[in-house]
């Protein structure tokens, strides 16, 4: 699958006349609890030619491709990424700390990680994850059948909020890293591990 993803990235570069400087996995595969049919959520940062940035008319700063099979691929122009970075966009920080990287050139991601302590806002991060938990929790209280992954869409942002409250800085992308540092109760760890194991086995 990695070869297919890299082919997609190369095709995007050719079709859009851009250079992809960073590409990674986002979503459940990056978090560490994918199921057998989980999408590959590929996210990337790219550069246009210099003329694009010098144009009077602003160009589109997002590249999106229709979902194809298990592939969900889209990315942001570097300038857009930097604007979001300055605002401490939590999604971008998750991309930069993804454990699955497909492309990493020109030291862009490395430099952004090095500057993270200067630009990461705990307030913005906490608000983002709290809103995410509250929004996803609505699906759990409606009753009826709920897919296992919905619980993680509530649990992970709640753990992230606690991570921030404890002053630990940038929230790690991997779910296990959050659990290891935040969950001190062995009983709670056991209860969390049950749905994790079920999801990895493909149970819904």
VMD Tcl script that draws the C-alpha trace (Angstrom):
set ca {
  {0.00 0.00 0.00}
  {2.89 2.34 0.71}
  {4.04 1.99 -2.90}
  {0.52 2.89 -4.09}
  {0.46 5.94 -1.83}
  {3.82 7.13 -3.09}
  {2.58 6.72 -6.66}
  {-0.43 8.88 -5.81}
  {1.83 11.54 -4.33}
  {4.05 11.53 -7.41}
  {1.00 11.83 -9.68}
  {-0.28 14.79 -7.66}
  {3.09 16.53 -7.99}
  {3.02 16.08 -11.76}
  {-0.64 17.03 -12.22}
  {-0.56 20.07 -9.93}
  {3.03 21.18 -10.64}
  {3.93 21.17 -6.93}
  {6.55 19.63 -4.67}
  {5.32 17.62 -1.70}
  {7.71 18.24 1.19}
  {5.90 16.20 3.84}
  {3.31 13.43 3.73}
  {2.02 11.32 6.58}
  {-0.81 9.15 7.84}
  {-3.62 10.73 9.84}
  {-6.65 9.23 11.60}
  {-6.94 5.77 13.10}
  {-3.79 4.35 11.52}
  {-1.69 7.18 12.94}
  {-3.47 6.91 16.29}
  {-2.58 3.22 16.46}
  {-5.91 1.41 16.38}
  {-6.86 0.74 12.74}
  {-9.17 -2.06 11.73}
  {-8.65 -4.19 8.65}
  {-10.86 -1.92 6.52}
  {-9.65 1.42 7.88}
  {-8.99 4.11 5.29}
  {-5.50 5.37 4.60}
  {-5.90 9.04 5.51}
  {-2.88 10.53 3.74}
  {-2.19 14.19 4.48}
  {0.57 16.31 2.96}
  {2.18 19.74 2.76}
  {3.36 21.02 -0.60}
  {5.10 23.90 -2.35}
  {4.13 25.67 -5.58}
  {6.62 27.27 -7.92}
  {7.68 30.76 -6.79}
  {5.54 32.44 -9.46}
  {2.41 31.12 -7.75}
  {3.26 33.03 -4.57}
  {4.07 36.22 -6.49}
  {0.75 36.33 -8.33}
  {-1.68 39.17 -7.56}
  {-4.59 36.72 -7.58}
  {-4.69 34.29 -4.69}
  {-4.68 30.66 -5.81}
  {-6.35 27.66 -4.26}
  {-4.20 26.49 -1.36}
  {-5.69 23.02 -0.88}
  {-5.35 19.87 -2.99}
  {-8.05 17.25 -2.55}
  {-8.60 13.99 -4.31}
  {-11.88 12.01 -4.31}
  {-11.79 9.03 -1.97}
  {-10.74 5.96 -3.94}
  {-11.12 2.60 -2.27}
  {-9.27 2.89 1.03}
  {-7.37 6.01 -0.02}
  {-8.32 9.46 1.28}
  {-5.64 11.90 0.13}
  {-5.45 15.69 0.53}
  {-3.03 18.39 1.53}
  {-2.27 22.04 2.22}
  {0.05 24.53 0.56}
  {2.98 25.40 2.84}
  {1.83 29.01 3.24}
  {-1.59 27.84 4.42}
  {0.10 25.34 6.75}
  {2.27 28.10 8.23}
  {-0.74 30.34 8.79}
  {-2.48 27.49 10.63}
  {0.73 26.70 12.51}
  {0.86 30.28 13.78}
  {-2.69 29.77 15.08}
  {-1.63 26.52 16.77}
  {-3.89 24.32 14.67}
  {-4.05 20.97 16.52}
  {-4.65 18.97 13.33}
  {-1.40 20.23 11.82}
  {0.51 19.34 14.98}
  {-0.92 15.82 14.76}
  {0.32 15.55 11.17}
  {3.80 16.67 12.19}
  {3.94 14.04 14.94}
  {2.44 11.17 12.98}
  {4.34 7.89 13.46}
  {3.71 6.96 9.80}
  {5.55 9.23 7.36}
  {5.55 8.73 3.59}
  {7.54 11.78 2.51}
  {9.82 14.11 4.49}
  {12.14 16.42 2.55}
  {13.69 19.87 2.88}
  {13.55 19.64 6.72}
  {10.19 21.45 6.77}
  {8.54 19.16 9.31}
  {11.68 19.01 11.44}
  {11.91 22.79 11.65}
  {8.23 23.12 12.53}
  {8.62 20.54 15.29}
  {11.64 22.42 16.64}
  {9.55 25.61 16.88}
  {6.49 23.93 18.38}
  {7.13 25.16 21.92}
  {6.98 28.75 20.64}
  {3.74 28.36 18.70}
  {1.73 25.65 20.44}
  {-1.22 27.06 22.38}
  {-2.59 24.87 25.15}
  {-5.79 26.95 25.15}
  {-6.42 26.39 21.44}
  {-5.59 22.72 21.79}
  {-7.85 22.15 24.79}
  {-10.75 23.93 23.12}
  {-10.31 21.89 19.93}
  {-10.25 18.53 21.70}
  {-13.08 19.40 24.06}
  {-15.30 20.44 21.16}
  {-14.37 17.23 19.36}
  {-15.26 15.08 22.38}
  {-18.57 16.87 22.89}
  {-19.53 16.58 19.25}
  {-18.68 12.89 19.00}
  {-20.39 12.13 22.31}
  {-23.74 13.05 20.77}
  {-23.58 9.87 18.70}
  {-23.15 7.81 21.85}
  {-26.18 9.19 23.71}
  {-28.62 8.84 20.82}
  {-28.98 5.13 21.52}
  {-29.06 2.31 19.02}
  {-26.02 0.60 17.61}
  {-22.74 2.49 17.96}
  {-19.55 1.42 16.22}
  {-16.56 0.84 18.49}
  {-14.54 3.56 16.80}
  {-17.05 6.17 17.99}
  {-15.91 5.55 21.56}
  {-12.34 6.35 20.57}
  {-13.48 9.58 18.93}
  {-14.65 10.63 22.39}
  {-11.99 8.97 24.54}
  {-8.94 10.16 22.63}
  {-9.82 13.89 22.73}
  {-10.71 13.60 26.43}
  {-7.29 12.11 27.14}
  {-5.78 14.91 25.04}
  {-7.54 17.54 27.17}
  {-6.13 15.93 30.31}
  {-2.67 15.86 28.72}
  {-2.91 19.60 28.14}
  {-4.30 20.27 31.62}
  {-1.24 18.56 33.07}
  {1.02 20.95 31.14}
  {2.64 18.27 28.98}
  {2.79 20.38 25.82}
  {1.97 19.15 22.32}
  {-0.49 16.26 22.39}
  {1.03 13.05 20.98}
  {-0.65 11.57 17.93}
  {-0.47 7.97 19.11}
  {-3.30 6.79 21.36}
  {-1.04 4.46 23.38}
  {1.24 7.36 24.33}
  {-1.76 9.22 25.76}
  {-2.94 6.20 27.72}
  {0.54 5.43 29.07}
  {1.02 8.91 30.49}
  {-2.52 9.89 31.47}
  {-4.28 6.72 32.65}
  {-2.86 5.65 36.00}
  {-5.63 3.25 37.02}
  {-4.94 -0.36 36.00}
  {-8.69 -1.04 35.99}
  {-9.34 1.80 33.57}
  {-6.43 0.71 31.39}
  {-7.97 -2.75 31.18}
  {-11.35 -1.33 30.20}
  {-9.74 0.83 27.52}
  {-7.74 -2.07 26.11}
  {-10.85 -4.20 25.49}
  {-12.35 -2.00 22.73}
  {-8.83 -1.35 21.36}
  {-8.29 -5.10 20.92}
  {-11.77 -5.53 19.44}
  {-11.22 -2.79 16.88}
  {-7.87 -4.18 15.84}
  {-9.58 -7.51 15.24}
  {-12.10 -5.79 13.01}
  {-15.05 -6.03 15.37}
  {-17.51 -3.15 15.10}
}
mol new
graphics top color blue
foreach p $ca { graphics top sphere $p radius 0.5 }
foreach p [lrange $ca 0 end-1] q [lrange $ca 1 end] { graphics top cylinder $p $q radius 0.2 }
display resetview
